[in-house]
Amino acid sequence: MNKNTVTHQPLLNSAIKIAIIGGGVAGSTIALRFAELGLDTTLIEKGPSLVNGPPICHLHAGGNLYREISDEQCLTLLKQSIDTVKVYPHSINVRPTVIALPKTDNGQPEDLLPRLEKLRARYSELVAQDNRNKVLGEPSNYFRFYSRDEVDALVNKPIPTHAKQDSDWLISFAQQVDLDSLKFPVLLVQEYGWSAFRMAAITSLAIERLPSCHLQMNSKVVAITQPENSTSWQVSTTSETSTDINHQHFDYVINACGFKSGEIDDMLSAKRQRMVEFKAAYVAHWPQCQGLWPEIVFYGERGTPQGMAQLTPYPDGYFQLHGMTQNITLFEQGLVASSAQSAQPQLAPQFIEKIYLQWPEQLVQNRTLGSIEHMAQFIPTFTDAKVAAKPLFGAQQIPGEDPGLRAADVSFYGKHYARAEIVKGSSALAASDAILANLVACGLVAESALGHYLTEHYFPVSQQCSNVEVTERAMILAKQRNYPTALAKNFCFSK
């Protein structure tokens, strides 16, 4: 399918020109949101492809990975995740998450219940308001605790190829996990996976078909200026193939540069307090344990040797691993803050080298093997897993001063300048909605022209991307980035 075969009826006939700097999850989502409506949108990305930032693997439909964040943030993440599933269904890996507390943990499984009840009640409300919100299964089935006896009863069952009931997801868990190391009950919750490669495929395919979206790859912004008494912007860029400076003019600029957002702020002398954290996840191959696996999270205290261990399954026996210790996912001096002199937090050179150049091979081996060992304390046979690829890595921005902030979307500065400041990818749609509302408030877009699409998501071209073509493009992107194509395949075993 190409651009000419897709019927697109833009809602708006607007003369304003919008620039979005940065083609990650936030920038690409905002570009699609605006271009689908018919707004003239230019997406400027300094890299060769879209959505190529920090590793995405989890939708966070309720924020249950984070005991330490507020209930309010969890409820926000739930709503944002539901919207994300509705807009990008082919990027979602539909399988639940199992959360277990090791006996070494200070908490108790029952401590999770009050928040889970709030999340289930909120999900029920959203489904009652609009049945299209029922994307995480029946609200009554949002979570369930399983006792030791219930898990033991699954030990001798064959691992099915498709899940006909929730307990099917626990069979591999029952057979491979050291159950004696855990507190019971264990939690199964409908928090799904999210594929960065499939998200990148959807945004690339849709942008190719949207005449309102102009994609400028391998383009770096070197200056932004706003003439005195003017609300328009001059954005100056250079490309990899030329030293010439290209000057373009826009009515509105959106900074979606992720961990580099402070560099654009500094061009405008726009003060902003933020943090940047470098993180990594690791790819292991465990071919003898293919089949029906949930995501599994073993809680632990962040930053200690007992930090959380997270196992994310993919097809063909591949797994993505997080370990919230200083020797695995976290890094010494990996969290830095902005200063009074600059809105851009300064990561140490060794992190910048990892982002833009390459990881030392020995470090890849040591950290991946360390993540395998960390997981093997709960899944003993996981010691047989092998290093499968370079790490999935990147730096994420965290606006403000709270390193535990997980639900954030956008901030504004001056006239006609917005910053997309998402921490989790599922917040990207909320950022696009907030900026669209600001375009209306600024008088650049007429509210009457938008109608209910000011709040209703309108993605007809994006949603025409088929599962087959998304998979094909995602696998191409995985190969180009030197990752196993299994990470780009659809992971859905529910009947």
N, C-alpha and C positions, 0 to 999 in steps of 0.2 A: 504494500500500500504506500502511495506517496502523497505529497501535499495536494495534488490535483484530484485525488480520489476521495478526499474527505470534505464533506459539506460542512462549512462553518458559517454560522450566522451570528456575527458579533452584535452585541446588544447596544454598543455605544458607537457613536461617530464623533470622536473627540479629537481635537487638534493638538492636545498637549502631548509632550514627549517626556518619557520617563526613563531614567538610567538606573540600572541595578548593578552594583559593583560586587561581584562574587557569585559564582555559580554552584555553591554548595546546596545543601538541602533547603536552607532558607531562601537564598536567592533564586534558585530554580522554581521553587513553589510559588513565590511571589510573582515571578515572571509568567508562569502559567496562569495564575489567577487573573492577572491583569490582561494578558494577551487573549485569553479565552473570552473576556468581556469586550475586547476590541480596542483596548488602550494601546497606543504606540509605545512599545516597550523594547529597550535595548539592554541585553544582558551581557555584561563585560566580565570575562573570566580569564585569568592569567595562565591557567593550565590548559592541557589539550583535551580535557573531557569534563563533564559535569558530575557533581556529587562525588567528589574524591577527597573527602576530608576525614575527620575522626571516625573510628569504626562504629557503624550502626549494626546492631543485631537484635535489639529488643524494643518492643513498641511502648512499654511502660503504661499499659492500660490500667492504671491505678497506683503506679509507683511503689509496688510492694517490694521491690528490691531494696528500698531505702527505708529502714526503720526510723532513721533519725529525722526525716523531713516531716513537715506539718501535715495534718489531715487535709488542710485547704489545698496544699500543693498536689496531694494525691488525687483529690477530686478534680482539680484542674487538668491534671495529666490524663485522667480517665476520659473526660469530655473531648480533649484534644485528640486522643488516640482513636476514639470512635469516629471522629470526623476524618482522620487520616485513613482509616480502613475504608470508609465510604468513598473517598476520592481516589485512593490508590490501591484497590483490592488486589491487584496482581503483584504488588510488592510485599505482601504479607505472607509470612510462613505460619500457617494456622496449626498451632499446637500449643498446649498449655505449659505452664511453668510449675514445677514442684519446688517448694521451699522447705528446707529442713534446718533444724537447729542442732548443731553438734552438742554433745554432753559438756564440752568445754565452754560453751557459750553461757553468758550470765542471764540471758533471757529465757522465757518460757513460751511454748507455742500459743498458749491461751492469751498471751499479751497482744497477739495480732488481731484477736477477734473483734474488738470494738471498731477498729478502723475498717476491717473487712465488711462489717455490717453496714457501716456508713456508705461504703463504696457500692455494695449491692443495692442498697436503698436508692442511691442516686442513679445507678444504672436502670433500675426499675422505673424511676421517674422519667428518665430520658426516653425509654422505650414507650411508655404510656403517652408521652408527648408526640412521638413520631416513631412509628414502627420500623422505619428505615434505620433507626439507631440500634436495632437488634443485630449487631455484627459480632458480638462476643458470645453468642449462644443465648439460651434462656437466662433471664436475670436470676431466677432462683438457683441456677447452676453456676453462678459466677465463681464461687469457691466452694471447696469441701475439704474437711479434715479427714484423714485416714488413720485409724488406730494401728498399733503394731500387729494385732491379730489380722486385720484386714489386709495389711501389706504381706504378712507371712503367708496368707492364703493364695497369693499370686506367684509364689516362688517357683512352683513346678509347672506353671502354665506355659504353653508355647507363646513366643512373641508373635502377635498377629501382624499382618501387613497393613491393615486398616483398623482404625479405632471405631468400634461400634458403641462403646460406652467409655466413660472417663477412666474407669479402673484399668482399661487396656493400656493406657499410657504409663501406668505404674509397674507393669510387668518387668520391663528391663531394669527399672529402678530397684525392684524387689530382688532381682536375681544378681545384680552386680554391686550394689552399694553395701557397705559394712553397716548393717542395720543396728548392730550393738553399739555403734559410735554415736547414735542419734537419740534425741529426745522425741517422744511421740505425744500427740499425733503429728503427722506431716501434712503440709498444706498443698493442695492442687488448686491453682487459680488460673482463670482464662486471660492470662497475659501472653500475647502471641509474639512471634519473632518478626523482624523487619529486615529485609535484604537491601543493603546499600547498592549492590550491583543492579538489582531489579528496579529500584527507585531511579538510579541513574539512567537505566534503559528507557523507562517511561518518560522522563523529562526530555531526553534526547529525541525520542521518536515524536513526541507531541510538538516540541518546539520546531522541528523540521516541517511540520504541517500547519503551523500557525503563521499566517502572513503578518500579523501584528507584532510578532516577536522577532527581533533582530539579534542574532547571536554573534558575538565577537570573541572568538577563542584566541588563546595565546596573546592576549592584550593586557598590558599592565597600565594602571592609572598612575600617572606621575605628578599630576597637579589638578586641583579643583579650585576655581575662583568664582566669585560672585561679584559682578560690578556693583559699585555703590548705588544705593537706591533701586536696586533691581532684585527681582525674585528668581531670575533665571540663573543657570549655572553653566560655566564652561568647564568641560571635563577633557583633560588632555591625556592621551594614551600613546604608548609605544608598543610595537609588536616584536616578536622574535625574529622576524624576517627583515625588519627595517629599523634604522635608527631615527627615521623621520617621526616627528611628533604630530599626532592627529588631534585636532581640536574639534570638539562636538559641543552642541548646546542643547540643554534640557531644561524643562520647567520644574522637574522634581528629581531629586537624587536619593537613592536608597543604598545605604552602606550595609552590605551583607557579606562582609569579608571575614566573618568568623574570628579566629584568634588574631587576625591582622587588622581588625576594625579600628584599632587605635591609630594606625598609620594614616587612615583617611581622616579621622578626627583631628589629628595633628596638622594636616594640611589646611584645616579650617580654623585652627586654634580653638577647637571645641573641647572643653574640659569634660572628662568622663572618668569615673572611678570604675575599674573592672579588674578582674583577675584572668589569668590564662593558666590552664593546666595541661601538661603533656601526659598522655596516657597511651598504653598499648594493649592489644589483645593478641593472642597467639593461635596459630593454626596447627592442629595435630591430626594425624591419620591413624585410625584405630579400626582397620578393615574387618577384624573378626567380630566386631560388635555393631554391625549394621542392623537396620530394622526400626521399629517404632520407639523413638526416644522423645521424652519431653525435654524442655530446658530444665536444668537443675541448678538450684542456688543453695549453697550451704552458707548460712549466715556466719559472720565473724566480725571482729572489731577492726575497722579500717586502719591501715597503716601498721598493724602489728603482724607478727608471723602467722597469727591465726585469722588473718583478714578473709573476707568473703571469697568463696570459690564459686565460679559460675561456669557451667558447661552448656554450650549452645550447639545443638546438633544440626548437621546438614546431611544431604544425601551421600551415599557411597562411603560411609564410614568416616567422614570428616567432622571435626569439632572445633569450635572456637572457644578459647579459654581466657577467662579473666581471673586474676587473683589479686585482691586488694591489699597487697603487701608492697613494701619498698623494693623488693627484688623481682617483682613480676609486672603488674599493671602500673603501679605508682613508681615515681622516680624521686630520688633525693634532689631537691631544688627544682622539681618539676612544676611547682605551683608558685607563680610570681604575680605581683600586683603592679598596677600603674603607679605613677608618681605625680607630684605636683607639676613637674616639668613636661610630662608626656602622658597622653592617654593610652599609649601602647606599652603594656607590660613587656619586659625584656627577658625572654628565655635565654638560657646559657647557650653558647655556641654549639655544644654537643647535641642539643635538641634540634636546633635549626639544621644542623648537618643531617640528622636522621630524617627530618621532614623533607628536605630538598635534595639530598644526595643519596646515601645508602647507609644501612646499618653494618657495622663490622660483623663478619660471619660468626666469629666466636661469641659475640653478644647475642646474636639470634639463637644460636645453639643453647647457650647458657640459660637465657630467659625462657625459651620455649620448654626446655627440659625441666626447668624449675617450675613452670606452670603445670606440667604433666605430673611432677612429683607432688605438687600441692593438691592436685585433684585426686591423686592416688591414695592419699590418706583417708579418703572416703570411699573411693572406688578402687580397691587394691589391684585388680587386673588392668587398670588404666596405665600401669607402668609399661605395658607392651606398646603403647602408642608411640608414634615417631614424629619428629619434626617434619612438617609438610610444606611450609612456605615461609616467606618473610613475614614479620608481624603485620597486623593491621594496626595502624597508629595514626596519631594526629594530636593537635592541641585544640582544646575547646575554651571558649570564652565564658566567663561567669560575671555578669554585671553586678556592680556593687561590692560589698565587703564580706558577704556570707559564702564561704566555699561550699556549703551544703545546699545552696539554691539549685533547684532542678526545674521549676516551672517559671519561665520568663519568656517574653516575646519581643517587645519593641520599645524604643524611646525616641524622642524628637528633640531637635535642636534648631533654633532660629526659624527661618521660613523655608519650607519646602525641602527639608532634609530629615530623613528618618534613619534610624539604626535598627536592623533586625538583630536582636540579641538573644537568640534562642540557646538554651543549654541542651535540651533534648529535641530530636528531630520532629517529634509529634507536635511541637509548639509552632512549627513553621506556618501552618494554616492560620493560627490565631494572629501571628505577626502580619500576614497578608491582609487579614480582615481589619486589623487596627490601622494599617497604613491606608487602606481603601477608605475607611471612615475619615481619616485625616485629609485625604484628597477632596472629599466632599466638604469638610469643614473649612478648607482653604479656598473653596469656590472653584477648584480646578475641574471637578466632575459634578454634574447636576444629580442630586439625590433622586429627582423624579425620573431621570433616565435609567437609573439602576433598578428602581423598584425594590422588590424583595430580594434581589440578588446582591444587595448590600450586605446581607447577612446569610443568604443561602449560597452554598458553594455551586459554582457553575463551571464544570470541567468536561464538556461534551467531547472535545477532541482527545484529551488525555484518556478519557475512559473508553474511547474506541480502540485503544491499543489492546491487541489480543494477548492472551497468555502465551501463545506460541511465539509471537514476534518479540514479546518482552524477554522471554527466555533466550531466544537467539541473540538479541542485542546484548543482554546481560552477560552471556558467556563470552562474547567478543570482548567486552570491557574487562572481564576477569582475566582473560588471556593477555590483553594489552598491559594490564597492571601486574602481571606475573603471579596470579593467584590461581588455585585449582578452580576449574569450572564448576565443580560441585557447589561452591559457595554462591553461584548464580542460579542454580536450579531451584524450581519451586518445591517447597517442602510441605506437603499437605497429605496426610494419611487418614483424615477423618472421612467417613463414608457420607 
